[in-house]
C-alpha cells in the first residue's frame, strides 16, 4: 500500500483517519461513526485525535476513549445546526 500523506486534507485521508480511529477505539457498533458524518473542515480535529491514539499506541483509558467519542460526537454533521 502507498504511504498515506496525512498532511493533505482530502476525502480519502479523512476516511482513512475515521477508519483508523474506529479500529483503535474498538467500538461495539462501529456503524455509529462513519466518514460521511464528517467534513473536510473537521480534518485537523480528526488528525489530532488520530495522532493522540498513535502516540498512546492504542492503549487508551476508558476516560480517554469516552473523551474521544464525545469529541467525535460533537464533530458529527448530524449534530450541527
Secondary structure, 3 states (H helix, E strand, C coil): CCCCCCCCCCHHHHHHHHHHHHHHHCCCCHHHCCHHHCCHHHHHHHHHHHHHHHHCCCCCCHHHHHHHHHHHHHHCHHHCC
